[in-house]
Amino acid sequence: MATVDECREALQKLAAKLAANAAEAREKLDFDRSLACRVTDLDIAFHGQLQGGQISGLTDGDDPRAKIKLTASSDDLVALVNGELNVMSAWTSGRIKIDAGVFDLLKLRKLL
């Protein structure tokens, strides 16, 4: 099981990857959405804002009103960010849950 710090680092790594590709991501994701990531086995959550293809304001705690919600175990979250777990296969097999509107899912798919 990954630790809380490892999960936080994974999300910060994801934010850094998106920031490094911000210009390209901005073309793919022209929307502004709140997001939350719930880590089931550690009973923790993180939330932030997806703006212009970048994650900003990433902080501890849940946002029940988030428009995009990812639920995963700590190990699956770390594996997803490190590219060791395919998002589509993890989602279809039920290892992760993504709660978002259909149009948001289609836009997010461009990044994955």
Beta strands, then each sheet from edge to edge (+ up, - down):
strand 1: 32-39
strand 2: 44-51
strand 3: 54-60
strand 4: 68-72
strand 5: 97-99
sheet 1: 3+ 2- 1+ 4+ 5-
end
